Amino acid sequence: MTRKTKVAALLFITGILIILVLLALILSKTTSALTALILVPVAGALVAGFGLDTAKFAVEGIKNIAPVAAMFIFAILFFGVLTDAGMFDPIINRTLRIVGHNPVRIAMGAAVLAMIVHLDGSGAVTFLITVPAMLPLFDRLGMDRRILAGVVALGAGTMNIVPWGGPTLRASSALDIPVTDLYNPVILPQLAGLAFVLFVAWRMGKKEAVRLGLSAGIQHGTFTPPELTEAKKSLRRPKLFWINIALTVVAIATLISGKIAPALVFMLSAVLALMVNYPSLKDQKERIDAHAKAALMMAGILMAAGVFTGIMKESGMITAMAREAVAVIPAGMGGHIPVAVAVLSMPLSLVFDPDSFYFGFLPVIAEVGQQMNVSPAPVGQAAILGQMTTGFPFSPLTATTFLLTGLTGIDLADHQRFSMKYAFLTTLVMTLVALLLGVFPA
């Protein structure tokens, strides 16, 4: 065995061990993802004999991840400030007025509301706003609560593909691909997925209307907007609604255009949102403090992921693992990797949490594809069509799933049996559209 072969074997074995230990620690909840993503690769690189070069690898990874972390921090602040200012209140209230007491409209309204509220990319916020708003309507008519949980999960899950959402940010970071390059090609597939979700909501509502004997007519009740606490009232800025809407549209349009770096888009947008809605420095500080915890937690994960991906890539471990995988995969199968990843992505949400999948497996899969002449971008795009997007509200590995089932008062098993098939179908619809548009190689 030559020295080159020995080095390759060492890199392969070390890389496999790092990923296995990382997965074991995260999935068993022995340590936090933050701890595992930093300690495991550093320890592995040191054992493999890289010495002080380990630090150089880690710093290189952090440099690559920094723009993504900055984008996420300011995206949370931006949407948090707009929520505090009450931008979503008229939209929510209008939706509730429109749905009345018609089961079809109620089901579709719940899906639309989840999509709109999930613009901020937070599943917890989406469920905490949407479910309490819609649950009284479901209970008043005696509608099946599983429908509420299902359509809200489908709406939020499909919207979670947005470029500031956790899965897309993780894929962008892990593959070192600009967020807009990763996201823009899947805009039309995502829109197709959202349309399919509305169809599923319409179908569920139609069947429920027949079951309740309400299919013949539409009933309307008096709508009363939910009461706000005094603290929330003091934060609302109803007179600035259209200004905030315009700011949101401009921010998203600029982001999608790709002409300005995403981090700068949200930095400017967050600063403008603060200045417009809360001119007082004291109020601005309070709003920043209110959203700092969520921003810091995710930014910390992303920086830790930078350490992991930096060490794995710069040391050559990912390349070594990919070469071994290429050796056992038939040559003609390389072009099918993106489609295979897309089809499996939603079910894999039940097995892998987002950190272990996007930072542990995706880079290796992408490198395998690259060595078989498949660009990493389609592999990343395939992953975000299901892994912790359509799949996150059904996964037992995410706390937000239990928040949804807790708020609706149903069992996780019932929720999965009733609606998970539609989440899988939504991913398949998006995969088919992506194939037809040429996003994935045929």
C-alpha positions as CSV (number, residue, x, y, z in Angstrom):
1,M,0.0,0.0,0.0
2,T,1.5,3.3,-1.1
3,R,1.7,6.4,1.2
4,K,-1.0,8.1,-0.8
5,T,-3.3,5.2,-0.4
6,K,-2.7,5.1,3.3
7,V,-3.5,8.8,3.7
8,A,-6.7,8.3,1.7
9,A,-7.7,5.4,3.9
10,L,-7.0,7.4,7.1
11,L,-9.0,10.3,5.8
12,F,-11.9,8.0,4.9
13,I,-11.9,6.2,8.2
14,T,-11.6,9.4,10.2
15,G,-14.3,11.1,8.3
16,I,-16.7,8.2,8.7
17,L,-16.0,8.0,12.5
18,I,-16.5,11.8,12.9
19,I,-19.9,11.6,11.2
20,L,-21.0,8.5,13.1
21,V,-20.0,10.0,16.5
22,L,-21.6,13.3,15.5
23,L,-24.9,11.6,14.6
24,A,-24.8,9.4,17.7
25,L,-24.3,12.4,20.0
26,I,-27.0,14.6,18.3
27,L,-29.7,11.9,17.9
28,S,-29.2,10.5,21.4
29,K,-29.3,14.1,22.8
30,T,-26.1,13.3,24.7
31,T,-24.8,16.8,23.8
32,S,-26.2,19.8,22.0
33,A,-25.7,20.1,18.3
34,L,-23.5,23.2,19.0
35,T,-21.1,21.2,21.2
36,A,-21.0,18.2,18.9
37,L,-20.4,20.2,15.7
38,I,-17.3,21.9,17.3
39,L,-15.7,19.2,19.5
40,V,-16.1,16.1,17.3
41,P,-14.4,17.3,14.1
42,V,-11.7,19.1,16.1
43,A,-11.0,15.9,18.1
44,G,-11.1,13.8,14.9
45,A,-8.7,16.1,13.0
46,L,-6.2,16.1,15.9
47,V,-6.3,12.3,16.2
48,A,-5.7,12.1,12.5
49,G,-2.5,14.1,12.9
50,F,-3.5,17.5,11.4
51,G,-2.2,19.4,14.5
52,L,-2.4,23.2,14.4
53,D,-3.7,23.0,10.8
54,T,-7.0,22.0,12.4
55,A,-7.4,25.6,13.5
56,K,-6.8,26.9,10.0
57,F,-9.4,24.5,8.6
58,A,-12.0,25.6,11.2
59,V,-11.4,29.3,10.6
60,E,-11.8,28.8,6.8
61,G,-15.1,27.2,7.5
62,I,-16.2,30.0,9.8
63,K,-15.3,32.6,7.1
64,N,-17.5,30.8,4.6
65,I,-20.4,30.6,7.0
66,A,-20.3,34.2,8.3
67,P,-22.5,35.8,5.6
68,V,-25.2,33.1,6.1
69,A,-25.1,33.6,9.9
70,A,-25.4,37.4,9.5
71,M,-28.3,37.0,7.1
72,F,-30.2,34.8,9.6
73,I,-29.6,37.1,12.6
74,F,-31.0,40.1,10.8
75,A,-33.8,38.2,9.1
76,I,-35.0,37.1,12.6
77,L,-34.8,40.7,13.8
78,F,-36.6,42.1,10.7
79,F,-39.6,39.7,10.8
80,G,-39.7,39.9,14.6
81,V,-40.0,43.7,14.5
82,L,-42.7,43.5,11.8
83,T,-44.6,41.0,13.9
84,D,-44.3,43.3,17.0
85,A,-45.5,46.2,15.0
86,G,-48.6,44.2,14.1
87,M,-48.1,43.9,10.3
88,F,-49.7,40.4,10.3
89,D,-52.7,41.4,12.5
90,P,-54.9,42.8,9.7
91,I,-54.0,39.9,7.4
92,I,-54.9,37.4,10.1
93,N,-58.2,39.2,11.0
94,R,-59.2,39.5,7.3
95,T,-58.5,35.8,6.7
96,L,-60.7,34.9,9.7
97,R,-63.5,37.2,8.5
98,I,-63.4,35.6,5.0
99,V,-63.6,32.0,6.1
100,G,-66.8,32.5,8.0
101,H,-68.4,29.1,9.1
102,N,-67.7,27.3,5.8
103,P,-65.5,24.1,6.4
104,V,-63.9,24.5,3.0
105,R,-62.9,28.1,3.5
106,I,-61.9,27.4,7.1
107,A,-59.5,24.6,6.0
108,M,-58.0,26.7,3.2
109,G,-57.9,29.7,5.4
110,A,-55.8,27.8,8.0
111,A,-53.4,26.8,5.3
112,V,-53.1,30.3,3.9
113,L,-52.6,31.8,7.3
114,A,-49.8,29.3,8.1
115,M,-48.1,30.2,4.8
116,I,-48.3,33.9,5.6
117,V,-47.2,33.8,9.2
118,H,-44.4,31.4,8.3
119,L,-42.7,34.2,6.3
120,D,-40.5,34.6,9.4
121,G,-39.3,31.0,9.0
122,S,-40.2,30.1,12.6
123,G,-42.4,27.0,13.1
124,A,-43.1,27.8,16.7
125,V,-44.4,31.3,15.9
126,T,-46.5,30.0,13.1
127,F,-48.2,27.4,15.2
128,L,-48.7,29.7,18.2
129,I,-50.4,32.3,16.0
130,T,-52.3,30.1,13.5
131,V,-53.7,27.3,15.7
132,P,-55.3,29.5,18.5
133,A,-56.8,31.8,15.8
134,M,-58.4,28.9,13.8
135,L,-59.2,26.4,16.6
136,P,-62.4,28.1,17.8
137,L,-63.8,27.9,14.3
138,F,-63.0,24.2,14.0
139,D,-64.6,23.5,17.4
140,R,-67.6,25.6,16.7
141,L,-68.5,23.5,13.7
142,G,-67.2,20.2,15.1
143,M,-64.6,19.9,12.5
144,D,-61.8,17.3,12.9
145,R,-58.8,18.8,14.6
146,R,-56.5,16.6,12.6
147,I,-57.4,18.7,9.5
148,L,-56.3,21.8,11.3
149,A,-53.0,20.2,12.3
150,G,-52.5,18.8,8.8
151,V,-53.2,21.9,6.7
152,V,-51.1,24.1,9.1
153,A,-48.3,21.6,9.0
154,L,-48.4,21.5,5.2
155,G,-48.5,25.2,4.8
156,A,-45.7,25.9,7.2
157,G,-43.6,23.0,5.9
158,T,-43.7,24.0,2.3
159,M,-43.1,27.7,3.2
160,N,-40.0,26.6,5.2
161,I,-38.1,26.4,1.9
162,V,-37.7,30.2,2.0
163,P,-34.1,31.3,1.8
164,W,-33.9,32.5,5.4
165,G,-35.4,29.3,6.7
166,G,-33.3,26.8,8.6
167,P,-33.0,24.0,6.0
168,T,-32.1,26.3,3.1
169,L,-29.5,28.2,5.2
170,R,-28.0,24.9,6.4
171,A,-27.8,23.5,2.8
172,S,-26.2,26.8,1.6
173,S,-23.7,26.7,4.4
174,A,-22.9,23.0,4.1
175,L,-22.3,23.1,0.3
176,D,-20.8,26.6,0.3
177,I,-23.4,27.8,-2.3
178,P,-24.9,31.4,-2.2
179,V,-28.4,31.3,-0.8
180,T,-30.0,32.9,-3.8
181,D,-28.2,30.5,-6.2
182,L,-29.6,27.6,-4.2
183,Y,-33.2,29.0,-3.7
184,N,-34.1,30.8,-6.9
185,P,-34.3,27.7,-9.1
186,V,-36.8,26.1,-6.7
187,I,-39.2,29.1,-6.5
188,L,-41.6,27.7,-9.1
189,P,-41.5,24.2,-7.6
190,Q,-42.2,25.7,-4.2
191,L,-45.2,27.7,-5.7
192,A,-46.5,24.4,-7.2
193,G,-46.1,22.8,-3.8
194,L,-48.1,25.6,-2.1
195,A,-50.8,25.3,-4.8
196,F,-51.0,21.6,-4.1
197,V,-51.3,22.3,-0.3
198,L,-54.3,24.6,-1.0
199,F,-55.8,21.8,-3.1
200,V,-55.3,19.3,-0.3
201,A,-56.9,21.8,2.2
202,W,-59.9,22.3,-0.2
203,R,-60.3,18.5,-0.5
204,M,-60.1,18.0,3.2
205,G,-62.6,20.8,3.8
206,K,-65.0,19.5,1.2
207,K,-65.0,16.0,2.7
208,E,-65.5,17.5,6.2
209,A,-68.4,19.7,5.0
210,V,-70.1,16.6,3.6
211,R,-69.5,14.7,6.9
212,L,-71.0,17.6,8.9
213,G,-73.9,18.1,6.5
214,L,-72.9,21.7,5.8
215,S,-72.1,21.3,2.1
216,A,-75.3,23.0,1.0
217,G,-74.7,26.5,2.3
218,I,-72.3,28.9,3.9
219,Q,-72.9,30.1,7.4
220,H,-71.3,33.3,8.8
221,G,-70.9,34.3,12.3
222,T,-69.8,37.5,14.0
223,F,-66.1,37.8,14.0
224,T,-64.3,39.3,17.0
225,P,-60.6,40.0,16.7
226,P,-58.5,38.3,19.5
227,E,-57.8,40.5,22.5
228,L,-54.2,41.8,22.8
229,T,-52.4,42.3,26.1
230,E,-51.5,45.9,27.1
231,A,-47.8,45.1,26.4
232,K,-48.6,44.0,22.8
233,K,-50.9,46.9,22.2
234,S,-48.1,49.3,23.1
235,L,-45.9,47.7,20.4
236,R,-48.5,47.8,17.6
237,R,-48.1,50.4,14.8
238,P,-51.3,50.1,12.7
239,K,-50.7,53.3,10.9
240,L,-47.5,52.0,9.5
241,F,-49.1,48.8,8.0
242,W,-48.6,49.7,4.3
243,I,-45.1,51.0,4.9
244,N,-44.2,47.7,6.6
245,I,-45.8,45.7,3.7
246,A,-43.9,47.7,1.2
247,L,-40.6,47.2,3.1
248,T,-41.3,43.4,3.2
249,V,-42.0,43.2,-0.5
250,V,-38.9,45.2,-1.4
251,A,-36.7,43.1,0.9
252,I,-37.9,39.8,-0.5
253,A,-37.8,41.0,-4.1
254,T,-34.3,42.3,-3.7
255,L,-33.2,39.1,-2.0
256,I,-34.6,37.0,-4.9
257,S,-33.0,39.2,-7.5
258,G,-29.6,38.3,-6.2
259,K,-28.2,41.7,-7.0
260,I,-27.3,42.5,-3.4
261,A,-25.8,40.1,-0.8
262,P,-28.6,38.5,1.3
263,A,-26.9,39.5,4.5
264,L,-26.8,43.2,3.5
265,V,-30.5,43.0,2.4
266,F,-31.7,41.9,5.8
267,M,-29.2,44.2,7.7
268,L,-30.7,47.2,5.8
269,S,-34.2,46.0,6.1
270,A,-33.9,45.3,9.9
271,V,-32.4,48.7,10.5
272,L,-35.1,50.5,8.5
273,A,-37.9,48.5,10.2
274,L,-36.5,49.5,13.6
275,M,-36.2,53.2,12.7
276,V,-39.6,53.4,11.1
277,N,-41.6,51.5,13.7
278,Y,-39.6,52.4,16.9
279,P,-37.7,55.7,16.5
280,S,-36.7,55.7,20.2
281,L,-33.3,54.2,21.0
282,K,-34.8,52.7,24.1
283,D,-37.5,51.0,22.1
284,Q,-35.0,49.7,19.5
285,K,-32.8,48.2,22.2
286,E,-35.9,46.4,23.7
287,R,-36.9,45.0,20.3
288,I,-33.4,43.8,19.7
289,D,-33.2,42.2,23.1
290,A,-36.6,40.5,22.6
291,H,-35.4,38.7,19.6
292,A,-31.7,38.2,20.5
293,K,-32.2,34.7,22.0
294,A,-33.6,33.2,18.8
295,A,-31.0,34.9,16.7
296,L,-28.1,33.9,18.8
297,M,-29.1,30.2,19.1
298,M,-29.2,29.7,15.3
299,A,-26.2,31.9,14.6
300,G,-24.2,29.8,17.1
301,I,-25.3,26.6,15.3
302,L,-24.3,28.0,12.0
303,M,-20.9,29.1,13.2
304,A,-20.3,25.7,14.8
305,A,-21.3,24.1,11.5
306,G,-18.6,26.3,9.9
307,V,-16.1,24.6,12.1
308,F,-17.4,21.2,11.1
309,T,-17.6,21.8,7.4
310,G,-14.3,23.6,7.3
311,I,-12.4,20.8,8.9
312,M,-14.2,18.1,6.8
313,K,-13.6,19.9,3.5
314,E,-10.2,21.4,4.0
315,S,-8.7,18.2,5.4
316,G,-9.9,16.2,2.4
317,M,-12.1,13.9,4.5
318,I,-15.3,14.6,2.5
319,T,-13.4,14.0,-0.8
320,A,-12.0,10.7,0.5
321,M,-15.4,9.4,1.6
322,A,-17.0,10.5,-1.7
323,R,-14.4,8.6,-3.7
324,E,-15.1,5.4,-1.8
325,A,-18.8,5.9,-2.4
326,V,-18.3,6.5,-6.1
327,A,-16.4,3.3,-6.4
328,V,-19.5,1.3,-5.4
329,I,-22.1,3.3,-7.3
330,P,-22.8,2.3,-10.9
331,A,-21.6,5.0,-13.3
332,G,-25.1,5.5,-14.9
333,M,-26.7,6.3,-11.5
334,G,-24.8,9.5,-10.9
335,G,-27.3,11.7,-12.7
336,H,-30.2,10.3,-10.6
337,I,-28.7,11.4,-7.3
338,P,-30.7,14.7,-7.0
339,V,-34.0,13.0,-7.8
340,A,-33.3,10.2,-5.3
341,V,-32.4,12.7,-2.6
342,A,-35.6,14.7,-3.4
343,V,-37.8,11.6,-3.1
344,L,-36.2,10.5,0.1
345,S,-35.9,13.9,1.7
346,M,-39.3,14.1,3.4
347,P,-39.2,10.6,5.0
348,L,-35.6,11.3,6.1
349,S,-37.0,14.1,8.3
350,L,-38.2,11.3,10.6
351,V,-34.7,9.8,11.0
352,F,-32.3,12.8,10.9
353,D,-32.6,16.1,12.6
354,P,-31.6,19.1,10.3
355,D,-28.1,19.5,11.7
356,S,-27.0,15.9,11.3
357,F,-28.5,15.6,7.8
358,Y,-27.3,18.9,6.3
359,F,-23.9,19.1,8.0
360,G,-23.3,15.3,8.2
361,F,-24.7,13.6,5.1
362,L,-25.4,16.3,2.5
363,P,-21.8,17.3,1.9
364,V,-20.8,13.7,1.3
365,I,-23.8,13.1,-1.0
366,A,-23.0,16.3,-2.9
367,E,-19.3,15.3,-3.3
368,V,-20.3,11.9,-4.6
369,G,-22.5,13.6,-7.2
370,Q,-19.7,16.0,-8.1
371,Q,-17.3,13.2,-8.8
372,M,-20.0,11.8,-11.1
373,N,-20.4,15.1,-12.9
374,V,-23.4,16.3,-10.9
375,S,-23.2,19.8,-9.5
376,P,-23.7,20.2,-5.8
377,A,-26.5,22.8,-6.3
378,P,-29.2,20.3,-7.6
379,V,-28.4,18.0,-4.7
380,G,-28.9,20.8,-2.2
381,Q,-32.1,21.9,-3.9
382,A,-33.4,18.3,-3.8
383,A,-32.7,18.1,-0.1
384,I,-34.7,21.3,0.8
385,L,-37.8,20.0,-1.0
386,G,-38.5,17.8,1.9
387,Q,-35.8,17.4,4.6
388,M,-37.2,19.4,7.5
389,T,-39.3,21.5,5.2
390,T,-42.4,19.5,4.4
391,G,-41.2,17.0,6.9
392,F,-40.5,19.1,9.9
393,P,-44.1,19.3,11.3
394,F,-44.3,15.5,11.4
395,S,-40.8,14.7,12.8
396,P,-40.5,13.5,16.4
397,L,-37.0,15.1,16.3
398,T,-38.3,18.7,16.4
399,A,-40.0,20.3,19.4
400,T,-42.3,22.3,17.2
401,T,-44.0,19.1,16.1
402,F,-45.1,18.5,19.7
403,L,-46.1,22.1,20.0
404,L,-48.5,21.7,17.0
405,T,-50.0,18.5,18.3
406,G,-50.2,19.9,21.8
407,L,-52.0,23.1,20.6
408,T,-54.5,21.0,18.5
409,G,-54.9,18.3,21.2
410,I,-54.2,15.3,19.0
411,D,-51.6,12.5,19.2
412,L,-48.5,12.6,17.1
413,A,-49.3,9.1,15.7
414,D,-52.8,10.3,14.6
415,H,-51.3,13.5,13.1
416,Q,-48.8,11.4,11.1
417,R,-51.3,8.8,9.9
418,F,-53.8,11.5,8.8
419,S,-51.6,14.0,7.0
420,M,-48.0,12.8,6.5
421,K,-48.9,11.2,3.2
422,Y,-49.9,14.6,1.9
423,A,-46.5,16.0,2.9
424,F,-44.8,13.3,1.0
425,L,-47.0,14.0,-2.0
426,T,-46.2,17.7,-1.8
427,T,-42.5,16.9,-2.1
428,L,-43.2,14.6,-5.0
429,V,-45.2,17.4,-6.8
430,M,-42.3,19.8,-6.3
431,T,-39.8,17.2,-7.5
432,L,-41.8,16.6,-10.6
433,V,-42.0,20.4,-11.4
434,A,-38.3,20.7,-10.7
435,L,-37.6,17.9,-13.2
436,L,-39.9,19.4,-15.8
437,L,-38.1,22.8,-15.4
438,G,-34.7,21.2,-15.7
439,V,-33.7,22.1,-12.1
440,F,-32.7,18.4,-11.7
441,P,-31.0,16.4,-14.4
442,A,-33.5,13.9,-16.0
